[in-house]
Amino acid sequence: MLIINLVGLGLIALIIWWFWLYKPEVTQLDENNSQSELTIIVEDGTYQPANISIAENKPVTLTFIRKDASPCAGTVLFPELEMSGELPLNKPFVVSLPAMTKGQYAFHCQMKMYSGNIVVE
Amino acid sequence: MNSSIATANINAQELIIEDASCASCVAKIEKALQSIAGVDSAEMNLALRTVVVTGEVKQDTLIKAIASVGYKAKSANQTSDEELLDEKEIAEQKYYKKLMLQMWVGLGLGIPLMVYSLLGGPMTVNSNLERTIWLIIGLICAAVMYFAGKHFYIGAYKSFVNHSANMDTLIALGTGTAWLYSIVIVINPTIVPEMARHVYFEATAMIIGLINLGLALEVKARGRTSEAIKRLIGLQAKTARVIREVQGKKQDLDIPIEQVVLNDAVRVRPGERLPVDGTVLEGETAIDESMLTGEPMPVKKSLGDEVVAGTINKTGSIIFKATRVGKDTALAQIINMVKRAQNSKPPIGRLADVISGYFVPVIMIIAVVSAMVWLNFGPEPTIAFAVVSATTVLIIACPCALGLATPMSVMVGVGKAAEAGVLIRNGEALQTSSKITAMVLDKTGTITLGAPKVTDINVVNALDENSILSLVASLETSSEHPLAQAIVETANDKALALSKVDKFHAITGQGVQGVVDNKQLFFGNAKLMKEQGVSLTASVITTAQQMASEAKTPMYFAVNGELAAIIAVSDPIKDDSISAIQRLKDNGIRVVMLTGDNQATAKAVADKVGITEFFAEVLPEDKSSKIAELQHQGEIVGMTGDGINDAPALALANVGFAIGTGTDVAIESADITLMRGSLHGLADAIAVSKATLTNIKQNLIGAFMYNVAGVPFAAGILYPFFGLLLSPVIAGAAMAFSSLTVVSNANRLRFFKPQEH
C-alpha cells in the first residue's frame, strides 16, 4: 500500500513538474541575424514551435500553417496585441506582429487549448 | 481566380497594374518583366490592366520590377473573403462527416456491449472462454480506438511532449486507462482479486463515440455563430462593370472586382449591387443602404454624392468614380472590424482564461488523488473502483465548455449588433456598454439632424435682408461651424454675390469677426455683442428669446458697432429622437444633453425630446469635464457625438458612441459606431450588449457549475452516502454535450431582437 501511495504522490509531483515547472525549449529569433520570419505548424493540438523568443522593438512575421481540421484550430488570438486571425486549412496565413516592448505575449486558440508564448527580450 | 489553382500552376502568374493607362505603359512593363531572369513571357492586357507572366519567378520580384518602371502592381490571385469562407465551409463539412463516421464506429462497438451489460451479461473474466472472447473484443476495441480516436491520442502525445495538456489529454488518459486496465485483466486475471476482474471495453468505445458525436454537433453549431459575418461578406459583389478605353474607344467591361482600380468609372444599373465605394459622376438614383446602416428608407443620390460597396441601386442607372477599392471600402473595413471584435474577449472572460490554463493538469491530479483515496479507504475491489473513478474524473471534466463560454457569445452578439448597424470595437466596449447608467448626448447632429437651416432674418436697421445675408455669408465662408454653413447655403440658394473677408477671426464660444467691403462685422451671441460694446435693446432681446423658445438659435449681426439683424438658425430634431430617448429612459438610463447653444434653445430642444437634464453653452473643450463630473458621481457614462468634434469627450467616456450619417462611418474614433443617424441605434447597442453579457454569464455559470459539481460526483463523493458511482459512459455523454450546450446557448442570441421601434 505504501508503494502505491508513493507512486501516486510521485505521479502528482511529475504532473506539476512536467506541466508547470519545466521550462520549455524556446525557439529564438535572435537579434544578431536578420531573421524576422518564422513558420508555425498548427497540428494535433499544438503550435510547433510554441515558445518563441524575439528581440525587443523588432517587427516579426509569423506564418501559420494549419493542418488540423478541428474548428478549434481555426482561430489564433494575440490578446495583448488585440490581434486575431482565421487560419485557412493547409494554406499559409501570415501574421505581421508590430515591434514589441519587453514582456510576454501569449497566442492561443479561442479555448486556450492550443497555446503558445512569445517572449520579447 | 482561386488561389489553390494559382499555387498549383506557379508557372503562370497574373498581376493587376493599378495605374497603367496608355499603350506605352504596356511596352515598358512587358520589357521590365521580360528582362528578369527566369521569366519566359509577359503579356499585358491594357483594357483589363492585367499582365500574365510565365516562368519560375517569385511574385515579389515581378512586383518590384514593375515598381522600378513606375507602376504599382498587385497579385490578381488574392483569395477573397468569400472564397475563404467557402473553403472553410467545405473543410468543416468534411470534418463533420469524418467525425460522424468515427462516432458510428465507436458506438457500433460500444452500444451492443453496453446493452449486453445492462441486460445482465457478465463483464468479468473468470474462465478461459471468457478470456478468449474478451481478448478478441479488446483487440477490436483497440482497432476502434485507432480508427475513431486516433486524433485524441496523437493530440495528447504531441501536447504532452510540448509540456502542455488539453482536452485530448483527458480523453486519451481516460479511455487509455480503462482499456489498459481491462486488457491487463484479460491477459493476466490473477493479478487482481476475483471481484475486480471487470472489463471496461464498452466504456472506452462508448466514450470515443459520444465525444466524436459531441464534436460533430459542435462543428455544426459553431458554423451558425458566424452567420452575421457571412451575411456581410455576401454583400460583396463579384464583378463590376467599368468603362475603360479600349483601342481609343470607351467600352463597358465586366471584370472581377479585384481588378477595379482607383478612379475607374463604374456603371451600375437598377437592381445591381455596388462593387466599390465612389462618388457619383452621372445619373440619379435611390440606393438601399439598409444592409449596412439598418436604415430602411432608400437614400437619394446624384452628382457628387458618395456611394458605398455592398448597397443596392434601386431606381436609376448611375456612373460613379471609384474612390475606395479592395480592402479600403467601407464594407471591407466593417467586415474587418466585426471579425476583429468577434475575436476579442470582454474582461468577464479573463477568469475563465486563467482557469483554462491550469485546468487539465489539475484534473489529472484530482484523478490521481481520487484513485488513491479509493485504494486506501474504498471497499473491495478497491482497484476496480480506483480505475473507474479516475477514468470518470478525467472524462467528465470539460475545459472546452469553459473556454467556449465567452467567445461564442461574443461572436454572435457582435454579429447581431452589426446586423442592426451597430459596430462594436471590442469585447470590452461590449461589456461596458451593458453597464451604462448615464448617457450624454451631444445636441447637434446627434439629437438633431445636424443640418441647420436659416429660419428668420429679423432686420433692425436700414440694410435690406439680402445685403445682410450677403455680408454674413461672406464673413462665414471661412468658418467651419455647421451654423455658418447653413448661412452660406442660404446665400448660395439666393444666388447672392459674396465678397472677400479680411481679418477673419473666430472667437471660441462667442462667434466670428472680420472685415468685408471695409465694414467691421461681428456675428455671434449676446456675449460677443456685449464684449464689442454693441447695445441690444429690450425689444431685440425679447425677439431673440422668442426665437430661442422655439428651439431656434438666434445670432446677432453687427455692422460697424451697430446691430443690423437677428438671424435665427434652426436644426430640426430627428424624427425618432423622442422615442429613442424614451427607450433609454425606460432602461433606467440617466439621459443628459450637452450643447454649445444658448440656454433657451437648449431648453426648448430638451423639452421637446423629453430630456430634463442638460448643459447649455458648453465650450467644446469643456465637454470632457462634464463627462468627468458624471463619472465622479459614480455613473458609468456613455457619450454620443459625431466622432469628430467630440473626440476628447468620446475618449474619456466609459463608452464612446460615434453616430454616423449614412455609411460615412468614423470607424476608428469610437468604442461603438452607429452606422445610421437614428438614436435607436444607441438603445439597440445597449440592448444587444446586455443580452450578450447575460448569455456569457449563463454560459460561464453553467460551465463552472458543471465542472465544479461534475468532478466530485465522478470521483465518487456520493458513494459513502448513497452507494452511487457515476459510470464513465455517462461522464463521456455529459462531457460531449457540455460544450455543445454552451455553443447552442450562444446561438440563442441569434434570435434576439432589439425592441421594435
Interface residues (C-beta under 8 A of the other chain):
Chain A: M1 I4 N5 G8 L11 I12 I15 I16 W18 F19 W20 Y22 P24 E43 D44 G45 T46 Q48 A50 A69 S70 P71 C72 G74 T75 L77 P79 E82 M83 S84 E86 P88 L89 K91 Q110 M111 K112 M113 Y114 S115
Chain B: S3 S4 T79 L84 E87 K88 A91 E92 K94 Y95 K98 H151 I154 G155 A156 Y157 K158 S159 F160 N162 H163 S164 A165 N166 M167 D168 L215 E218 V219 R222 K339 R340 N343 S344 K345 D353 S356 G357 Y358 V360 P361 M364 I365 V368 V369 A371 M372 L375 N376 P399 C400 L402 G403 L404 P407 N426
